[in-house]
Amino acid sequence: MPEQWLEKKIKLEGEAISEIVVADSDSESGAEASDVEDYFEEEEEEQQQLQQQQQASAEVEPQAAISGGLPTWGPPQGRNTNIHPFVGPAKGVKKSEAPHINKDSSPLSVLMLFFTEIFHLLVEQTNIYYQQQLDRQAGPSRRLPDVTLPDMMTFVALALQMGHELKDTLHDYWSRLKQLHNLFYSETVTQDRFLNVLLFLHFADSSQRPDEGEEYDQLWKLRTVFDKLNEAYAKFCNPLEHLVVDEVIVKFKGRDVFKQYIPKKRKCFSIKIYKLCDESGYTYDIRVYLGRNSHSTTDNMTATHATVRHFTNRVEGLGQKIFMDNFFSSPRIFNDLDRHKLNSCGTVWPNRRNMPHDFGPEQLKLKKG
């Protein structure tokens, strides 16, 4: 860089630094050498014009105003800052799909909106697996009664309750010892019945296991469960205007091939789940992270870009505002969402690919005080 440019750069005031940060923030590539020269020439002219305006007591533009020696941040002048209007359906529960749900509905009635089909799936697959085990036995055996829908709901309810009352073993919940005895479990279901359901509990038909090729789904045993949940999320509630794409870390130390080890997280052994939620906390879509997937990445689309596009397919064209953190944010994602009439906002790493060169750490460093 020529010495005259360096001298001009040293003399930059707070207002010029502000313009460096916001200039070309939505461009696909950084400034080249010729752009730098043009910038300093334009900057000198703008400073002269600003001094003339101040002397004439003219109104200073908001982005060039200085308060207490620091620049006031704002949208760049001359850029397209149009926001796509929200044209989505009325927010809240879809009355046509759930006419019996209102503000006085019980938590159980709301829960059954999303889990009725899943309970039926568990009953069906558990009975299928039990029959498969009977067929494999050589000799005759005493056949237990099939699992019914009330049996499965009782089993799930007790499993949730056990998470609030931890004991050393499952047998302790039905123990008759005075220090361990709890009538709730023994009066709800017998120990043998609970253990039988647990032994044969299944979510998918094991005989339909897919081949372990390139398209092998590591989540195939639970894939139907997640598909039914996502269908129910979209079926019973309309998405709000403000949505967020984020990751959720679920602590898990069991055996599975897609368990993540993240040493910097408090839950270092965990399952990573991506979610699309609204400002009220309602979940519209969930996706379990199964590891690096080469099929979802291309030269023009990274894995995080593909994740955001997957979640926004259902709401494109409706003008929602999509918020995300620096794990997902990039200029290419924001431009892609804008083409699909979706607004976007998020934090970003200055060194992310396709970020302008003048949007670096040195230009963003603010003075202390």
C-alpha positions as CSV (number, residue, x, y, z in Angstrom):
1,M,0.0,0.0,0.0
2,P,1.5,3.5,-0.9
3,E,2.6,5.7,1.9
4,Q,0.0,8.4,1.1
5,W,-2.7,5.8,1.7
6,L,-1.2,4.8,5.1
7,E,-1.1,8.5,6.2
8,K,-4.7,8.9,5.3
9,K,-5.6,5.7,7.0
10,I,-4.0,6.9,10.2
11,K,-6.0,10.1,10.1
12,L,-9.3,8.4,9.9
13,E,-11.8,9.5,12.5
14,G,-14.5,7.6,14.2
15,E,-17.0,8.3,11.4
16,A,-14.7,6.9,8.7
17,I,-14.2,3.8,10.7
18,S,-17.9,3.3,10.9
19,E,-18.2,3.6,7.1
20,I,-15.4,1.0,6.6
21,V,-17.3,-1.5,8.7
22,V,-20.6,-1.1,6.9
23,A,-19.2,-0.6,3.4
24,D,-19.7,-3.5,1.0
25,S,-21.0,-5.7,3.9
26,D,-23.3,-7.6,1.5
27,S,-20.8,-8.0,-1.4
28,E,-19.7,-11.5,-2.5
29,S,-16.0,-10.6,-2.5
30,G,-13.6,-8.3,-0.6
31,A,-12.2,-5.0,-1.9
32,E,-9.3,-5.1,-4.4
33,A,-6.3,-2.7,-4.5
34,S,-8.1,-0.4,-7.0
35,D,-11.1,-0.3,-4.7
36,V,-8.9,0.7,-1.7
37,E,-7.5,3.7,-3.7
38,D,-11.0,4.8,-4.7
39,Y,-12.2,4.4,-1.2
40,F,-9.7,6.8,0.3
41,E,-10.3,9.4,-2.5
42,E,-14.1,9.2,-1.8
43,E,-13.5,9.3,1.9
44,E,-11.5,12.6,1.7
45,E,-14.2,14.2,-0.4
46,E,-16.9,13.0,2.0
47,Q,-15.0,14.5,5.0
48,Q,-14.8,17.9,3.2
49,Q,-18.5,17.8,2.5
50,L,-19.3,16.8,6.1
51,Q,-17.2,19.8,7.4
52,Q,-19.1,22.1,5.2
53,Q,-22.4,20.7,6.4
54,Q,-21.4,21.1,10.0
55,Q,-20.4,24.7,9.5
56,A,-23.7,25.4,7.9
57,S,-25.5,23.7,10.8
58,A,-27.0,21.2,8.5
59,E,-28.5,17.9,9.7
60,V,-25.9,15.2,9.8
61,E,-26.8,11.7,8.4
62,P,-27.5,9.2,11.2
63,Q,-24.7,6.8,10.2
64,A,-22.1,9.6,10.2
65,A,-23.2,11.1,13.6
66,I,-20.8,10.9,16.5
67,S,-21.9,10.7,20.1
68,G,-19.3,10.8,22.8
69,G,-16.5,10.2,20.2
70,L,-18.0,6.8,19.0
71,P,-19.8,6.2,15.7
72,T,-23.6,5.6,15.7
73,W,-24.2,2.3,13.9
74,G,-26.9,2.0,11.2
75,P,-27.7,0.6,7.8
76,P,-25.5,1.8,5.0
77,Q,-26.8,4.5,2.8
78,G,-27.7,3.7,-0.8
79,R,-28.1,0.0,-0.1
80,N,-31.2,-2.2,-0.6
81,T,-32.6,-2.4,3.0
82,N,-36.1,-3.5,2.0
83,I,-37.6,-6.0,4.4
84,H,-39.9,-8.6,3.0
85,P,-43.4,-8.2,4.6
86,F,-44.8,-11.0,6.6
87,V,-47.7,-12.6,4.7
88,G,-48.0,-15.9,6.6
89,P,-51.3,-17.3,8.1
90,A,-52.7,-16.2,11.4
91,K,-50.4,-17.3,14.3
92,G,-51.4,-20.0,16.8
93,V,-53.2,-23.3,16.8
94,K,-55.0,-24.3,13.6
95,K,-58.6,-24.6,14.7
96,S,-59.5,-26.7,11.7
97,E,-57.0,-29.4,12.8
98,A,-57.5,-29.2,16.6
99,P,-61.0,-27.7,17.2
100,H,-61.2,-29.2,20.8
101,I,-58.0,-27.4,22.0
102,N,-58.4,-24.1,23.8
103,K,-56.8,-22.2,26.7
104,D,-58.6,-24.5,29.2
105,S,-57.3,-27.7,27.6
106,S,-55.3,-30.1,29.9
107,P,-51.6,-30.7,29.2
108,L,-52.4,-34.4,28.4
109,S,-54.8,-33.4,25.6
110,V,-52.2,-31.2,24.0
111,L,-49.6,-33.9,24.4
112,M,-51.8,-36.4,22.6
113,L,-52.0,-34.2,19.6
114,F,-48.4,-34.9,18.8
115,F,-47.9,-38.4,20.3
116,T,-51.1,-40.4,19.5
117,E,-49.7,-41.8,16.3
118,I,-46.4,-42.5,18.0
119,F,-48.1,-44.5,20.7
120,H,-49.9,-46.5,18.1
121,L,-46.6,-47.1,16.3
122,L,-44.9,-48.3,19.5
123,V,-47.8,-50.7,20.2
124,E,-47.6,-52.1,16.7
125,Q,-43.8,-52.6,16.4
126,T,-43.5,-54.0,20.0
127,N,-46.1,-56.7,19.2
128,I,-44.4,-57.5,15.9
129,Y,-41.0,-57.9,17.6
130,Y,-42.5,-60.1,20.3
131,Q,-44.1,-62.3,17.7
132,Q,-40.7,-62.6,15.9
133,Q,-39.0,-63.7,19.1
134,L,-41.7,-66.4,19.6
135,D,-41.2,-67.7,16.1
136,R,-37.5,-68.1,16.7
137,Q,-38.0,-70.3,19.7
138,A,-37.8,-74.1,19.0
139,G,-40.1,-75.3,21.7
140,P,-43.5,-74.2,23.0
141,S,-43.6,-71.2,25.3
142,R,-46.3,-69.4,27.2
143,R,-47.6,-66.5,25.2
144,L,-48.1,-63.2,26.9
145,P,-51.0,-60.9,26.1
146,D,-50.3,-58.4,23.4
147,V,-49.4,-54.8,24.4
148,T,-52.3,-52.5,24.2
149,L,-52.5,-48.7,23.9
150,P,-53.2,-48.2,27.6
151,D,-50.3,-50.5,28.4
152,M,-47.9,-48.4,26.3
153,M,-49.1,-45.1,27.7
154,T,-48.7,-46.5,31.3
155,F,-45.2,-47.7,30.5
156,V,-44.2,-44.3,29.1
157,A,-45.7,-42.4,32.0
158,L,-43.8,-44.6,34.5
159,A,-40.6,-44.2,32.6
160,L,-40.9,-40.4,32.8
161,Q,-41.8,-40.6,36.5
162,M,-38.7,-42.7,37.2
163,G,-36.6,-39.9,35.9
164,H,-37.8,-37.7,38.8
165,E,-37.3,-40.5,41.4
166,L,-33.9,-42.2,40.7
167,K,-33.2,-45.6,42.3
168,D,-30.3,-48.0,42.0
169,T,-32.2,-50.6,39.9
170,L,-35.6,-51.0,38.3
171,H,-36.5,-53.7,40.8
172,D,-36.3,-51.1,43.6
173,Y,-39.4,-49.3,42.3
174,W,-41.4,-52.3,43.2
175,S,-39.4,-53.2,46.4
176,R,-41.4,-54.0,49.5
177,L,-38.6,-52.8,51.8
178,K,-39.9,-50.1,54.0
179,Q,-37.2,-47.6,53.0
180,L,-37.8,-48.1,49.3
181,H,-41.5,-49.1,49.1
182,N,-43.7,-46.8,46.9
183,L,-47.3,-47.9,46.3
184,F,-47.6,-45.8,43.1
185,Y,-45.7,-48.2,40.9
186,S,-47.1,-51.4,42.3
187,E,-50.7,-50.1,42.1
188,T,-50.2,-48.8,38.5
189,V,-48.7,-51.9,36.9
190,T,-47.0,-55.1,38.0
191,Q,-43.2,-55.4,37.7
192,D,-43.3,-58.3,35.3
193,R,-45.6,-56.5,32.9
194,F,-43.4,-53.4,32.9
195,L,-40.3,-55.4,32.3
196,N,-41.9,-57.4,29.5
197,V,-42.9,-54.2,27.6
198,L,-39.3,-52.9,28.2
199,L,-37.8,-56.1,26.8
200,F,-39.7,-56.1,23.5
201,L,-40.0,-52.3,23.1
202,H,-39.4,-51.4,19.4
203,F,-39.8,-48.4,17.1
204,A,-39.3,-50.1,13.7
205,D,-39.4,-53.6,12.2
206,S,-36.0,-55.2,12.6
207,S,-36.6,-57.4,9.6
208,Q,-36.7,-54.3,7.4
209,R,-33.2,-53.2,8.2
210,P,-31.7,-51.3,5.2
211,D,-28.5,-52.2,3.6
212,E,-25.4,-50.4,4.9
213,G,-24.5,-48.6,1.7
214,E,-23.8,-45.0,0.9
215,E,-27.4,-44.0,1.6
216,Y,-27.6,-45.9,4.9
217,D,-29.6,-44.1,7.5
218,Q,-28.1,-44.4,10.9
219,L,-31.4,-43.2,12.5
220,W,-33.6,-45.7,10.6
221,K,-35.0,-47.2,13.8
222,L,-36.3,-43.8,14.9
223,R,-36.8,-42.2,11.6
224,T,-40.6,-42.8,11.6
225,V,-40.9,-41.2,15.0
226,F,-39.1,-38.0,14.0
227,D,-41.1,-37.9,10.8
228,K,-44.4,-38.1,12.6
229,L,-43.3,-35.5,15.1
230,N,-42.3,-33.0,12.4
231,E,-45.6,-33.7,10.5
232,A,-47.5,-33.0,13.7
233,Y,-45.5,-29.8,14.4
234,A,-46.5,-28.4,11.1
235,K,-50.1,-29.7,11.1
236,F,-51.4,-28.2,14.4
237,C,-49.7,-24.8,14.5
238,N,-48.9,-22.0,12.1
239,P,-45.3,-20.5,12.3
240,L,-44.9,-17.1,13.8
241,E,-43.1,-14.2,12.1
242,H,-39.9,-14.6,14.1
243,L,-38.1,-17.9,13.8
244,V,-34.7,-19.1,14.9
245,V,-32.4,-21.9,13.7
246,D,-30.2,-23.3,16.4
247,E,-28.6,-26.4,17.8
248,V,-29.6,-28.3,21.0
249,I,-27.1,-30.5,22.9
250,V,-28.8,-33.5,24.6
251,K,-26.7,-35.2,27.2
252,F,-26.3,-38.9,26.4
253,K,-23.7,-41.5,27.4
254,G,-25.4,-44.6,26.0
255,R,-24.4,-46.6,22.9
256,D,-25.1,-45.0,19.5
257,V,-22.9,-44.4,16.4
258,F,-23.9,-40.7,16.1
259,K,-23.1,-39.6,19.7
260,Q,-20.9,-36.5,19.7
261,Y,-17.9,-35.8,21.8
262,I,-17.6,-32.0,22.3
263,P,-14.9,-31.4,25.0
264,K,-15.6,-27.6,25.3
265,K,-19.3,-28.3,26.2
266,R,-20.5,-29.1,29.7
267,K,-22.3,-32.0,28.2
268,C,-19.3,-33.4,26.4
269,F,-21.0,-36.7,25.4
270,S,-24.2,-35.8,23.8
271,I,-26.5,-35.9,20.8
272,K,-26.7,-32.8,18.7
273,I,-30.1,-31.8,17.4
274,Y,-30.9,-28.9,15.0
275,K,-34.2,-27.2,15.6
276,L,-36.5,-24.5,14.0
277,C,-38.4,-22.7,16.8
278,D,-40.4,-19.5,17.1
279,E,-40.2,-16.7,19.7
280,S,-42.7,-18.5,22.0
281,G,-40.5,-21.7,22.1
282,Y,-42.7,-23.8,19.9
283,T,-40.7,-26.3,17.7
284,Y,-41.6,-26.6,14.0
285,D,-38.9,-29.0,12.9
286,I,-36.1,-31.1,14.4
287,R,-33.2,-32.9,12.8
288,V,-30.7,-35.1,14.5
289,Y,-27.1,-34.5,13.5
290,L,-25.6,-37.8,12.3
291,G,-22.1,-36.6,11.4
292,R,-20.6,-35.1,8.3
293,N,-22.7,-35.8,5.3
294,S,-21.0,-35.5,1.9
295,H,-24.2,-35.8,0.0
296,S,-25.7,-32.5,1.4
297,T,-22.6,-30.4,0.7
298,T,-21.6,-29.0,-2.8
299,D,-19.3,-26.4,-4.1
300,N,-22.0,-23.7,-3.6
301,M,-23.6,-25.1,-0.4
302,T,-22.0,-26.0,2.9
303,A,-23.5,-28.4,5.5
304,T,-24.7,-25.5,7.6
305,H,-26.2,-23.8,4.5
306,A,-28.0,-27.0,3.7
307,T,-29.4,-27.3,7.2
308,V,-30.8,-23.8,7.1
309,R,-32.4,-24.4,3.7
310,H,-33.9,-27.6,5.0
311,F,-35.6,-25.8,7.8
312,T,-36.8,-22.8,5.8
313,N,-38.4,-24.8,2.9
314,R,-41.8,-24.8,4.6
315,V,-41.9,-21.1,5.1
316,E,-40.2,-19.6,2.1
317,G,-42.0,-16.8,0.4
318,L,-43.9,-15.9,3.6
319,G,-41.6,-13.1,4.8
320,Q,-40.5,-14.6,8.1
321,K,-37.5,-13.2,10.0
322,I,-34.9,-16.0,10.4
323,F,-32.4,-15.5,13.3
324,M,-29.3,-17.6,13.7
325,D,-25.9,-17.5,15.4
326,N,-22.4,-17.4,13.9
327,F,-22.4,-21.2,13.4
328,F,-24.8,-20.8,10.6
329,S,-24.5,-17.2,9.4
330,S,-22.7,-16.3,6.1
331,P,-23.3,-13.9,3.3
332,R,-24.2,-16.7,0.9
333,I,-27.0,-18.0,3.3
334,F,-28.4,-14.6,3.8
335,N,-28.5,-13.9,0.0
336,D,-30.1,-17.3,-0.6
337,L,-32.8,-16.6,2.0
338,D,-33.4,-13.1,0.5
339,R,-34.1,-14.7,-2.9
340,H,-36.8,-16.8,-1.3
341,K,-38.4,-13.7,0.3
342,L,-37.1,-14.5,3.8
343,N,-35.5,-11.9,6.1
344,S,-32.4,-13.0,8.1
345,C,-30.4,-11.7,11.0
346,G,-27.5,-13.2,12.9
347,T,-24.0,-12.9,14.4
348,V,-21.1,-13.7,12.1
349,W,-17.4,-14.6,12.2
350,P,-15.4,-11.9,10.3
351,N,-13.3,-14.7,8.7
352,R,-16.2,-16.6,7.4
353,R,-16.0,-17.5,3.6
354,N,-17.2,-14.8,1.3
355,M,-17.1,-12.1,3.9
356,P,-15.7,-8.7,2.6
357,H,-12.0,-8.2,3.3
358,D,-12.6,-4.8,5.0
359,F,-15.0,-6.5,7.4
360,G,-12.1,-8.0,9.5
361,P,-11.1,-8.0,13.2
362,E,-8.9,-4.9,12.9
363,Q,-11.7,-2.8,11.4
364,L,-14.2,-4.0,13.9
365,K,-12.0,-3.3,17.0
366,L,-13.7,-0.6,19.0
367,K,-11.9,1.7,21.4
368,K,-12.2,1.0,25.1
369,G,-14.2,3.4,27.2
